[in-house]
Amino acid sequence: MAERELHCDTCGDRQLFEAPPCLDGHGSTCPELACTRCGSALLLAPLPPITRTLLPRITPRQAA
C-alpha cells in the first residue's frame, strides 16, 4: 500500500494516508486514499483542462 502524509480536514492536522486495496486495477497509482487515523477518504484526481466555452451572441428582437 502506498503511503503519503497529507492534511486531513477531519483530524485538522497532517496525517498519514494510505491507499486501500484497489479493486479497479489502479495498483500503486490508485487515486483513493484513506486517513490512517480517522479513516476519512480522499480522492486525488487531476483536474480536467479548463476550456473556454463561447456562448452564442443574443441579439435583441426588433419590433415588427
All heavy atoms as TSV, in Angstrom:
chain	resi	resn	atom	element	x	y	z
A	1	MET	N	N	0.828	-1.187	0.000
A	1	MET	CA	C	0.000	0.000	0.000
A	1	MET	C	C	0.870	1.248	0.000
A	1	MET	O	O	1.803	1.341	0.770
A	1	MET	CB	C	-0.893	0.034	1.235
A	1	MET	CG	C	-2.013	-0.954	1.229
A	1	MET	SD	S	-3.072	-0.676	2.646
A	1	MET	CE	C	-3.706	-2.315	2.845
A	2	ALA	N	N	0.539	2.202	-0.861
A	2	ALA	CA	C	1.279	3.455	-0.916
A	2	ALA	C	C	0.853	4.341	0.249
A	2	ALA	O	O	-0.321	4.406	0.589
A	2	ALA	CB	C	1.022	4.154	-2.239
A	3	GLU	N	N	1.810	5.019	0.874
A	3	GLU	CA	C	1.512	5.888	1.999
A	3	GLU	C	C	2.017	7.290	1.716
A	3	GLU	O	O	3.073	7.465	1.108
A	3	GLU	CB	C	2.151	5.362	3.277
A	3	GLU	CG	C	1.608	4.028	3.713
A	3	GLU	CD	C	2.283	3.521	4.971
A	3	GLU	OE1	O	3.334	4.065	5.345
A	3	GLU	OE2	O	1.754	2.584	5.569
A	4	ARG	N	N	1.236	8.298	2.140
A	4	ARG	CA	C	1.622	9.701	1.979
A	4	ARG	C	C	1.157	10.474	3.204
A	4	ARG	O	O	0.154	10.144	3.806
A	4	ARG	CB	C	0.925	10.332	0.774
A	4	ARG	CG	C	1.241	9.726	-0.529
A	4	ARG	CD	C	0.512	10.487	-1.598
A	4	ARG	NE	N	0.403	9.659	-2.771
A	4	ARG	CZ	C	-0.123	10.060	-3.898
A	4	ARG	NH1	N	-0.598	11.255	-4.017
A	4	ARG	NH2	N	-0.182	9.253	-4.918
A	5	GLU	N	N	1.877	11.535	3.525
A	5	GLU	CA	C	1.452	12.416	4.601
A	5	GLU	C	C	0.757	13.614	3.968
A	5	GLU	O	O	1.344	14.346	3.187
A	5	GLU	CB	C	2.648	12.871	5.438
A	5	GLU	CG	C	2.224	13.575	6.698
A	5	GLU	CD	C	3.394	13.901	7.591
A	5	GLU	OE1	O	4.009	12.958	8.116
A	5	GLU	OE2	O	3.681	15.102	7.748
A	6	LEU	N	N	-0.536	13.792	4.301
A	6	LEU	CA	C	-1.349	14.873	3.750
A	6	LEU	C	C	-2.165	15.507	4.867
A	6	LEU	O	O	-2.278	14.961	5.965
A	6	LEU	CB	C	-2.310	14.315	2.682
A	6	LEU	CG	C	-1.674	13.647	1.472
A	6	LEU	CD1	C	-2.723	12.891	0.675
A	6	LEU	CD2	C	-1.000	14.685	0.597
A	7	HIS	N	N	-2.769	16.659	4.584
A	7	HIS	CA	C	-3.631	17.315	5.560
A	7	HIS	C	C	-4.985	16.616	5.578
A	7	HIS	O	O	-5.615	16.418	4.541
A	7	HIS	CB	C	-3.827	18.798	5.222
A	7	HIS	CG	C	-4.727	19.485	6.186
A	7	HIS	ND1	N	-4.291	19.921	7.413
A	7	HIS	CD2	C	-6.041	19.776	6.126
A	7	HIS	CE1	C	-5.311	20.458	8.060
A	7	HIS	NE2	N	-6.382	20.389	7.294
A	8	CYS	N	N	-5.441	16.252	6.757
A	8	CYS	CA	C	-6.757	15.636	6.935
A	8	CYS	C	C	-7.690	16.688	7.523
A	8	CYS	O	O	-7.437	17.212	8.612
A	8	CYS	CB	C	-6.673	14.425	7.864
A	8	CYS	SG	S	-8.298	13.674	8.180
A	9	ASP	N	N	-8.768	17.018	6.809
A	9	ASP	CA	C	-9.717	18.009	7.304
A	9	ASP	C	C	-10.437	17.535	8.560
A	9	ASP	O	O	-10.762	18.334	9.439
A	9	ASP	CB	C	-10.751	18.342	6.225
A	9	ASP	CG	C	-10.160	19.177	5.108
A	9	ASP	OD1	O	-9.153	19.874	5.346
A	9	ASP	OD2	O	-10.706	19.131	3.989
A	10	THR	N	N	-10.695	16.259	8.672
A	10	THR	CA	C	-11.395	15.726	9.840
A	10	THR	C	C	-10.510	15.784	11.086
A	10	THR	O	O	-10.958	16.217	12.151
A	10	THR	CB	C	-11.849	14.275	9.584
A	10	THR	OG1	O	-12.648	14.254	8.400
A	10	THR	CG2	C	-12.651	13.733	10.749
A	11	CYS	N	N	-9.266	15.378	10.956
A	11	CYS	CA	C	-8.339	15.398	12.089
A	11	CYS	C	C	-7.808	16.809	12.355
A	11	CYS	O	O	-7.410	17.122	13.474
A	11	CYS	CB	C	-7.163	14.467	11.824
A	11	CYS	SG	S	-7.613	12.722	11.715
A	12	GLY	N	N	-7.766	17.662	11.322
A	12	GLY	CA	C	-7.279	19.023	11.479
A	12	GLY	C	C	-5.768	19.137	11.527
A	12	GLY	O	O	-5.238	20.126	12.017
A	13	ASP	N	N	-5.061	18.146	11.014
A	13	ASP	CA	C	-3.597	18.151	11.060
A	13	ASP	C	C	-3.080	17.242	9.945
A	13	ASP	O	O	-3.839	16.547	9.281
A	13	ASP	CB	C	-3.142	17.627	12.425
A	13	ASP	CG	C	-1.713	18.023	12.749
A	13	ASP	OD1	O	-1.099	18.785	11.968
A	13	ASP	OD2	O	-1.207	17.565	13.792
A	14	ARG	N	N	-1.771	17.255	9.774
A	14	ARG	CA	C	-1.168	16.349	8.794
A	14	ARG	C	C	-1.194	14.931	9.356
A	14	ARG	O	O	-0.834	14.713	10.505
A	14	ARG	CB	C	0.265	16.772	8.477
A	14	ARG	CG	C	0.312	18.077	7.696
A	14	ARG	CD	C	1.711	18.459	7.279
A	14	ARG	NE	N	2.300	17.570	6.301
A	14	ARG	CZ	C	2.057	17.600	4.983
A	14	ARG	NH1	N	1.228	18.478	4.511
A	14	ARG	NH2	N	2.644	16.765	4.167
A	15	GLN	N	N	-1.652	14.010	8.527
A	15	GLN	CA	C	-1.762	12.612	8.941
A	15	GLN	C	C	-1.236	11.718	7.820
A	15	GLN	O	O	-1.105	12.139	6.675
A	15	GLN	CB	C	-3.224	12.242	9.228
A	15	GLN	CG	C	-3.870	13.020	10.337
A	15	GLN	CD	C	-3.210	12.777	11.691
A	15	GLN	OE1	O	-2.648	11.720	11.950
A	15	GLN	NE2	N	-3.283	13.768	12.558
A	16	LEU	N	N	-0.981	10.512	8.169
A	16	LEU	CA	C	-0.544	9.524	7.203
A	16	LEU	C	C	-1.775	8.976	6.479
A	16	LEU	O	O	-2.756	8.585	7.096
A	16	LEU	CB	C	0.200	8.393	7.911
A	16	LEU	CG	C	0.939	7.404	7.032
A	16	LEU	CD1	C	2.021	8.101	6.219
A	16	LEU	CD2	C	1.545	6.309	7.877
A	17	PHE	N	N	-1.752	9.004	5.147
A	17	PHE	CA	C	-2.816	8.445	4.320
A	17	PHE	C	C	-2.256	7.251	3.575
A	17	PHE	O	O	-1.083	7.237	3.201
A	17	PHE	CB	C	-3.311	9.481	3.303
A	17	PHE	CG	C	-4.287	10.471	3.856
A	17	PHE	CD1	C	-3.865	11.499	4.680
A	17	PHE	CD2	C	-5.625	10.371	3.558
A	17	PHE	CE1	C	-4.768	12.414	5.179
A	17	PHE	CE2	C	-6.541	11.281	4.055
A	17	PHE	CZ	C	-6.108	12.304	4.872
A	18	GLU	N	N	-3.092	6.261	3.368
A	18	GLU	CA	C	-2.662	5.096	2.604
A	18	GLU	C	C	-3.740	4.712	1.606
A	18	GLU	O	O	-4.917	4.999	1.800
A	18	GLU	CB	C	-2.331	3.924	3.517
A	18	GLU	CG	C	-3.513	3.355	4.263
A	18	GLU	CD	C	-3.116	2.211	5.191
A	18	GLU	OE1	O	-1.914	2.000	5.420
A	18	GLU	OE2	O	-4.031	1.533	5.678
A	19	ALA	N	N	-3.308	4.083	0.539
A	19	ALA	CA	C	-4.240	3.611	-0.486
A	19	ALA	C	C	-4.736	2.235	-0.074
A	19	ALA	O	O	-3.946	1.318	0.119
A	19	ALA	CB	C	-3.541	3.548	-1.840
A	20	PRO	N	N	-6.048	2.089	0.086
A	20	PRO	CA	C	-6.587	0.769	0.411
A	20	PRO	C	C	-6.454	-0.156	-0.796
A	20	PRO	O	O	-6.161	0.308	-1.903
A	20	PRO	CB	C	-8.050	1.046	0.742
A	20	PRO	CG	C	-8.355	2.332	0.087
A	20	PRO	CD	C	-7.074	3.095	-0.015
A	21	PRO	N	N	-6.652	-1.453	-0.640
A	21	PRO	CA	C	-6.579	-2.340	-1.803
A	21	PRO	C	C	-7.542	-1.854	-2.897
A	21	PRO	O	O	-8.710	-1.589	-2.636
A	21	PRO	CB	C	-7.032	-3.694	-1.246
A	21	PRO	CG	C	-6.770	-3.607	0.219
A	21	PRO	CD	C	-6.950	-2.175	0.590
A	22	CYS	N	N	-7.014	-1.688	-4.092
A	22	CYS	CA	C	-7.788	-1.119	-5.204
A	22	CYS	C	C	-8.430	-2.237	-6.023
A	22	CYS	O	O	-7.741	-3.082	-6.580
A	22	CYS	CB	C	-6.890	-0.258	-6.081
A	22	CYS	SG	S	-7.774	0.526	-7.434
A	23	LEU	N	N	-9.750	-2.208	-6.091
A	23	LEU	CA	C	-10.483	-3.208	-6.862
A	23	LEU	C	C	-10.616	-2.813	-8.335
A	23	LEU	O	O	-11.094	-3.597	-9.145
A	23	LEU	CB	C	-11.868	-3.420	-6.254
A	23	LEU	CG	C	-11.875	-3.856	-4.793
A	23	LEU	CD1	C	-13.305	-3.949	-4.275
A	23	LEU	CD2	C	-11.160	-5.184	-4.626
A	24	ASP	N	N	-10.212	-1.567	-8.665
A	24	ASP	CA	C	-10.321	-1.072	-10.039
A	24	ASP	C	C	-9.075	-1.339	-10.870
A	24	ASP	O	O	-9.029	-0.976	-12.035
A	24	ASP	CB	C	-10.618	0.424	-10.039
A	24	ASP	CG	C	-11.955	0.746	-9.398
A	24	ASP	OD1	O	-12.873	-0.089	-9.521
A	24	ASP	OD2	O	-12.084	1.819	-8.788
A	25	GLY	N	N	-8.054	-1.914	-10.273
A	25	GLY	CA	C	-6.844	-2.249	-11.015
A	25	GLY	C	C	-5.855	-1.108	-11.179
A	25	GLY	O	O	-4.970	-1.176	-12.022
A	26	HIS	N	N	-5.964	-0.046	-10.361
A	26	HIS	CA	C	-5.028	1.077	-10.464
A	26	HIS	C	C	-3.646	0.748	-9.898
A	26	HIS	O	O	-2.669	1.377	-10.255
A	26	HIS	CB	C	-5.570	2.302	-9.724
A	26	HIS	CG	C	-6.798	2.881	-10.328
A	26	HIS	ND1	N	-7.960	2.992	-9.630
A	26	HIS	CD2	C	-7.057	3.368	-11.557
A	26	HIS	CE1	C	-8.882	3.544	-10.401
A	26	HIS	NE2	N	-8.362	3.766	-11.587
A	27	GLY	N	N	-3.588	-0.177	-9.001
A	27	GLY	CA	C	-2.313	-0.516	-8.377
A	27	GLY	C	C	-1.823	0.607	-7.477
A	27	GLY	O	O	-2.591	1.217	-6.740
A	28	SER	N	N	-0.536	0.946	-7.556
A	28	SER	CA	C	0.044	1.972	-6.691
A	28	SER	C	C	-0.369	3.378	-7.102
A	28	SER	O	O	-0.127	4.332	-6.373
A	28	SER	CB	C	1.565	1.863	-6.682
A	28	SER	OG	O	2.072	2.102	-7.984
A	29	THR	N	N	-0.983	3.534	-8.274
A	29	THR	CA	C	-1.414	4.860	-8.731
A	29	THR	C	C	-2.888	5.125	-8.428
A	29	THR	O	O	-3.482	6.045	-8.972
A	29	THR	CB	C	-1.183	5.015	-10.244
A	29	THR	OG1	O	-1.964	4.027	-10.930
A	29	THR	CG2	C	0.280	4.871	-10.596
A	30	CYS	N	N	-3.487	4.340	-7.549
A	30	CYS	CA	C	-4.900	4.495	-7.202
A	30	CYS	C	C	-5.127	5.889	-6.612
A	30	CYS	O	O	-4.397	6.312	-5.716
A	30	CYS	CB	C	-5.332	3.426	-6.204
A	30	CYS	SG	S	-7.104	3.506	-5.839
A	31	PRO	N	N	-6.135	6.627	-7.098
A	31	PRO	CA	C	-6.384	7.985	-6.593
A	31	PRO	C	C	-7.123	8.013	-5.260
A	31	PRO	O	O	-7.300	9.071	-4.686
A	31	PRO	CB	C	-7.235	8.607	-7.698
A	31	PRO	CG	C	-7.960	7.461	-8.298
A	31	PRO	CD	C	-7.003	6.297	-8.215
A	32	GLU	N	N	-7.545	6.868	-4.736
A	32	GLU	CA	C	-8.277	6.826	-3.476
A	32	GLU	C	C	-7.306	6.625	-2.317
A	32	GLU	O	O	-6.501	5.711	-2.329
A	32	GLU	CB	C	-9.303	5.698	-3.502
A	32	GLU	CG	C	-10.341	5.865	-4.594
A	32	GLU	CD	C	-11.254	4.664	-4.707
A	32	GLU	OE1	O	-11.304	3.848	-3.770
A	32	GLU	OE2	O	-11.905	4.550	-5.751
A	33	LEU	N	N	-7.412	7.496	-1.312
A	33	LEU	CA	C	-6.572	7.403	-0.122
A	33	LEU	C	C	-7.450	7.490	1.112
A	33	LEU	O	O	-8.515	8.112	1.086
A	33	LEU	CB	C	-5.541	8.523	-0.092
A	33	LEU	CG	C	-4.525	8.547	-1.236
A	33	LEU	CD1	C	-3.667	9.793	-1.141
A	33	LEU	CD2	C	-3.658	7.310	-1.199
A	34	ALA	N	N	-7.019	6.902	2.209
A	34	ALA	CA	C	-7.753	6.953	3.467
A	34	ALA	C	C	-6.803	7.344	4.596
A	34	ALA	O	O	-5.668	6.888	4.650
A	34	ALA	CB	C	-8.386	5.599	3.773
A	35	CYS	N	N	-7.305	8.220	5.481
A	35	CYS	CA	C	-6.522	8.640	6.644
A	35	CYS	C	C	-6.344	7.446	7.572
A	35	CYS	O	O	-7.313	6.756	7.905
A	35	CYS	CB	C	-7.245	9.785	7.360
A	35	CYS	SG	S	-6.423	10.333	8.877
A	36	THR	N	N	-5.118	7.185	7.999
A	36	THR	CA	C	-4.861	6.039	8.863
A	36	THR	C	C	-5.320	6.290	10.296
A	36	THR	O	O	-5.433	5.353	11.074
A	36	THR	CB	C	-3.366	5.671	8.864
A	36	THR	OG1	O	-2.618	6.810	9.294
A	36	THR	CG2	C	-2.907	5.237	7.493
A	37	ARG	N	N	-5.621	7.539	10.636
A	37	ARG	CA	C	-6.069	7.853	11.994
A	37	ARG	C	C	-7.593	7.778	12.117
A	37	ARG	O	O	-8.119	7.140	13.013
A	37	ARG	CB	C	-5.583	9.230	12.402
A	37	ARG	CG	C	-5.975	9.614	13.795
A	37	ARG	CD	C	-5.354	10.921	14.207
A	37	ARG	NE	N	-5.839	11.316	15.511
A	37	ARG	CZ	C	-5.834	12.551	15.948
A	37	ARG	NH1	N	-5.352	13.501	15.185
A	37	ARG	NH2	N	-6.300	12.828	17.133
A	38	CYS	N	N	-8.318	8.464	11.188
A	38	CYS	CA	C	-9.777	8.529	11.336
A	38	CYS	C	C	-10.536	7.812	10.222
A	38	CYS	O	O	-11.735	7.603	10.341
A	38	CYS	CB	C	-10.239	9.980	11.404
A	38	CYS	SG	S	-10.097	10.871	9.837
A	39	GLY	N	N	-9.851	7.472	9.131
A	39	GLY	CA	C	-10.492	6.755	8.044
A	39	GLY	C	C	-11.141	7.629	6.982
A	39	GLY	O	O	-11.764	7.120	6.060
A	40	SER	N	N	-11.037	8.961	7.111
A	40	SER	CA	C	-11.617	9.848	6.097
A	40	SER	C	C	-11.002	9.555	4.741
A	40	SER	O	O	-9.809	9.298	4.627
A	40	SER	CB	C	-11.364	11.315	6.448
A	40	SER	OG	O	-12.143	11.690	7.543
A	41	ALA	N	N	-11.838	9.604	3.725
A	41	ALA	CA	C	-11.376	9.288	2.374
A	41	ALA	C	C	-11.001	10.551	1.617
A	41	ALA	O	O	-11.582	11.613	1.812
A	41	ALA	CB	C	-12.465	8.548	1.620
A	42	LEU	N	N	-10.026	10.408	0.745
A	42	LEU	CA	C	-9.579	11.469	-0.147
A	42	LEU	C	C	-9.501	10.899	-1.549
A	42	LEU	O	O	-9.111	9.750	-1.734
A	42	LEU	CB	C	-8.162	11.900	0.254
A	42	LEU	CG	C	-7.980	13.256	0.866
A	42	LEU	CD1	C	-6.677	13.299	1.617
A	42	LEU	CD2	C	-8.032	14.334	-0.139
A	43	LEU	N	N	-9.867	11.691	-2.530
A	43	LEU	CA	C	-9.745	11.270	-3.913
A	43	LEU	C	C	-8.822	12.257	-4.604
A	43	LEU	O	O	-9.135	13.441	-4.709
A	43	LEU	CB	C	-11.115	11.247	-4.602
A	43	LEU	CG	C	-11.104	10.847	-6.064
A	43	LEU	CD1	C	-10.659	9.401	-6.225
A	43	LEU	CD2	C	-12.478	11.037	-6.669
A	44	LEU	N	N	-7.669	11.780	-5.018
A	44	LEU	CA	C	-6.702	12.625	-5.711
A	44	LEU	C	C	-6.842	12.370	-7.205
A	44	LEU	O	O	-6.483	11.306	-7.695
A	44	LEU	CB	C	-5.276	12.293	-5.262
A	44	LEU	CG	C	-4.984	12.457	-3.784
A	44	LEU	CD1	C	-3.557	12.048	-3.484
A	44	LEU	CD2	C	-5.226	13.880	-3.346
A	45	ALA	N	N	-7.402	13.328	-7.897
A	45	ALA	CA	C	-7.604	13.176	-9.329
A	45	ALA	C	C	-7.153	14.452	-10.026
A	45	ALA	O	O	-7.350	15.546	-9.500
A	45	ALA	CB	C	-9.071	12.895	-9.629
A	46	PRO	N	N	-6.570	14.316	-11.190
A	46	PRO	CA	C	-6.159	15.522	-11.912
A	46	PRO	C	C	-7.390	16.320	-12.349
A	46	PRO	O	O	-8.447	15.759	-12.641
A	46	PRO	CB	C	-5.400	14.981	-13.119
A	46	PRO	CG	C	-5.888	13.587	-13.277
A	46	PRO	CD	C	-6.271	13.108	-11.921
A	47	LEU	N	N	-7.239	17.635	-12.361
A	47	LEU	CA	C	-8.329	18.485	-12.810
A	47	LEU	C	C	-8.443	18.419	-14.329
A	47	LEU	O	O	-7.424	18.392	-15.028
A	47	LEU	CB	C	-8.076	19.933	-12.386
A	47	LEU	CG	C	-8.089	20.186	-10.890
A	47	LEU	CD1	C	-7.661	21.621	-10.597
A	47	LEU	CD2	C	-9.471	19.940	-10.321
A	48	PRO	N	N	-9.662	18.419	-14.840
A	48	PRO	CA	C	-9.793	18.425	-16.298
A	48	PRO	C	C	-9.324	19.766	-16.837
A	48	PRO	O	O	-9.360	20.782	-16.137
A	48	PRO	CB	C	-11.295	18.236	-16.520
A	48	PRO	CG	C	-11.928	18.685	-15.253
A	48	PRO	CD	C	-10.927	18.407	-14.165
A	49	PRO	N	N	-8.856	19.794	-18.070
A	49	PRO	CA	C	-8.384	21.063	-18.625
A	49	PRO	C	C	-9.542	22.068	-18.711
A	49	PRO	O	O	-10.676	21.700	-18.990
A	49	PRO	CB	C	-7.868	20.698	-20.010
A	49	PRO	CG	C	-8.453	19.364	-20.309
A	49	PRO	CD	C	-8.747	18.701	-19.005
A	50	ILE	N	N	-9.210	23.312	-18.438
A	50	ILE	CA	C	-10.220	24.364	-18.499
A	50	ILE	C	C	-10.339	24.832	-19.943
A	50	ILE	O	O	-9.349	25.202	-20.568
A	50	ILE	CB	C	-9.836	25.540	-17.583
A	50	ILE	CG1	C	-9.783	25.056	-16.142
A	50	ILE	CG2	C	-10.800	26.696	-17.747
A	50	ILE	CD1	C	-9.259	26.090	-15.176
A	51	THR	N	N	-11.532	24.775	-20.451
A	51	THR	CA	C	-11.769	25.261	-21.805
A	51	THR	C	C	-12.778	26.390	-21.746
A	51	THR	O	O	-13.698	26.387	-20.929
A	51	THR	CB	C	-12.308	24.152	-22.722
A	51	THR	OG1	O	-13.504	23.637	-22.159
A	51	THR	CG2	C	-11.302	23.022	-22.875
A	52	ARG	N	N	-12.580	27.331	-22.612
A	52	ARG	CA	C	-13.481	28.468	-22.656
A	52	ARG	C	C	-14.606	28.140	-23.626
A	52	ARG	O	O	-14.369	27.843	-24.792
A	52	ARG	CB	C	-12.731	29.707	-23.099
A	52	ARG	CG	C	-13.561	30.934	-23.048
A	52	ARG	CD	C	-12.750	32.137	-23.384
A	52	ARG	NE	N	-13.650	33.274	-23.422
A	52	ARG	CZ	C	-13.277	34.484	-23.711
A	52	ARG	NH1	N	-12.019	34.712	-23.986
A	52	ARG	NH2	N	-14.138	35.462	-23.732
A	53	THR	N	N	-15.814	28.209	-23.126
A	53	THR	CA	C	-16.973	27.941	-23.962
A	53	THR	C	C	-17.565	29.267	-24.403
A	53	THR	O	O	-17.901	30.115	-23.584
A	53	THR	CB	C	-18.034	27.141	-23.179
A	53	THR	OG1	O	-17.433	25.956	-22.690
A	53	THR	CG2	C	-19.216	26.795	-24.057
A	54	LEU	N	N	-17.681	29.423	-25.700
A	54	LEU	CA	C	-18.275	30.638	-26.219
A	54	LEU	C	C	-19.768	30.420	-26.411
A	54	LEU	O	O	-20.196	29.470	-27.067
A	54	LEU	CB	C	-17.626	31.020	-27.558
A	54	LEU	CG	C	-16.133	31.338	-27.486
A	54	LEU	CD1	C	-15.592	31.600	-28.881
A	54	LEU	CD2	C	-15.897	32.545	-26.611
A	55	LEU	N	N	-20.547	31.284	-25.811
A	55	LEU	CA	C	-21.985	31.200	-25.941
A	55	LEU	C	C	-22.422	32.004	-27.155
A	55	LEU	O	O	-21.803	33.012	-27.502
A	55	LEU	CB	C	-22.660	31.735	-24.680
A	55	LEU	CG	C	-22.306	30.989	-23.393
A	55	LEU	CD1	C	-22.932	31.693	-22.199
A	55	LEU	CD2	C	-22.769	29.558	-23.458
A	56	PRO	N	N	-23.499	31.593	-27.809
A	56	PRO	CA	C	-23.963	32.364	-28.953
A	56	PRO	C	C	-24.384	33.767	-28.513
A	56	PRO	O	O	-24.924	33.953	-27.422
A	56	PRO	CB	C	-25.147	31.563	-29.483
A	56	PRO	CG	C	-25.548	30.668	-28.373
A	56	PRO	CD	C	-24.341	30.458	-27.525
A	57	ARG	N	N	-24.085	34.717	-29.348
A	57	ARG	CA	C	-24.423	36.099	-29.039
A	57	ARG	C	C	-25.926	36.290	-29.206
A	57	ARG	O	O	-26.500	35.948	-30.225
A	57	ARG	CB	C	-23.667	37.039	-29.976
A	57	ARG	CG	C	-23.802	38.490	-29.555
A	57	ARG	CD	C	-22.956	39.353	-30.415
A	57	ARG	NE	N	-21.589	39.248	-29.918
A	57	ARG	CZ	C	-20.615	40.046	-30.326
A	57	ARG	NH1	N	-20.823	40.937	-31.240
A	57	ARG	NH2	N	-19.412	39.908	-29.829
A	58	ILE	N	N	-26.561	36.850	-28.201
A	58	ILE	CA	C	-28.001	37.066	-28.233
A	58	ILE	C	C	-28.237	38.491	-28.714
A	58	ILE	O	O	-27.722	39.449	-28.157
A	58	ILE	CB	C	-28.624	36.859	-26.849
A	58	ILE	CG1	C	-28.365	35.415	-26.385
A	58	ILE	CG2	C	-30.096	37.197	-26.855
A	58	ILE	CD1	C	-28.770	35.139	-24.980
A	59	THR	N	N	-29.022	38.605	-29.755
A	59	THR	CA	C	-29.351	39.932	-30.291
A	59	THR	C	C	-30.776	40.280	-29.894
A	59	THR	O	O	-31.659	39.418	-29.872
A	59	THR	CB	C	-29.202	39.974	-31.819
A	59	THR	OG1	O	-30.047	38.961	-32.373
A	59	THR	CG2	C	-27.773	39.704	-32.235
A	60	PRO	N	N	-31.030	41.534	-29.586
A	60	PRO	CA	C	-32.388	41.921	-29.204
A	60	PRO	C	C	-33.332	41.785	-30.390
A	60	PRO	O	O	-32.943	41.992	-31.536
A	60	PRO	CB	C	-32.241	43.376	-28.759
A	60	PRO	CG	C	-30.917	43.828	-29.245
A	60	PRO	CD	C	-30.091	42.635	-29.528
A	61	ARG	N	N	-34.554	41.430	-30.094
A	61	ARG	CA	C	-35.563	41.306	-31.146
A	61	ARG	C	C	-35.972	42.707	-31.634
A	61	ARG	O	O	-36.025	43.644	-30.850
A	61	ARG	CB	C	-36.803	40.602	-30.626
A	61	ARG	CG	C	-36.574	39.156	-30.335
A	61	ARG	CD	C	-37.881	38.541	-29.932
A	61	ARG	NE	N	-37.721	37.108	-29.774
A	61	ARG	CZ	C	-38.704	36.299	-29.502
A	61	ARG	NH1	N	-39.924	36.775	-29.367
A	61	ARG	NH2	N	-38.499	35.026	-29.370
A	62	GLN	N	N	-36.275	42.757	-32.885
A	62	GLN	CA	C	-36.729	44.027	-33.435
A	62	GLN	C	C	-38.253	44.005	-33.548
A	62	GLN	O	O	-38.840	42.955	-33.830
A	62	GLN	CB	C	-36.110	44.262	-34.802
A	62	GLN	CG	C	-34.601	44.433	-34.705
A	62	GLN	CD	C	-34.002	44.909	-36.013
A	62	GLN	OE1	O	-34.718	45.203	-36.958
A	62	GLN	NE2	N	-32.692	44.995	-36.040
A	63	ALA	N	N	-38.863	45.147	-33.296
A	63	ALA	CA	C	-40.314	45.242	-33.398
A	63	ALA	C	C	-40.757	45.069	-34.850
A	63	ALA	O	O	-40.086	45.518	-35.780
A	63	ALA	CB	C	-40.800	46.584	-32.865
A	64	ALA	N	N	-41.907	44.451	-35.054
A	64	ALA	CA	C	-42.401	44.207	-36.406
A	64	ALA	C	C	-43.024	45.427	-37.026
A	64	ALA	O	O	-43.448	46.332	-36.491
A	64	ALA	CB	C	-43.426	43.083	-36.396
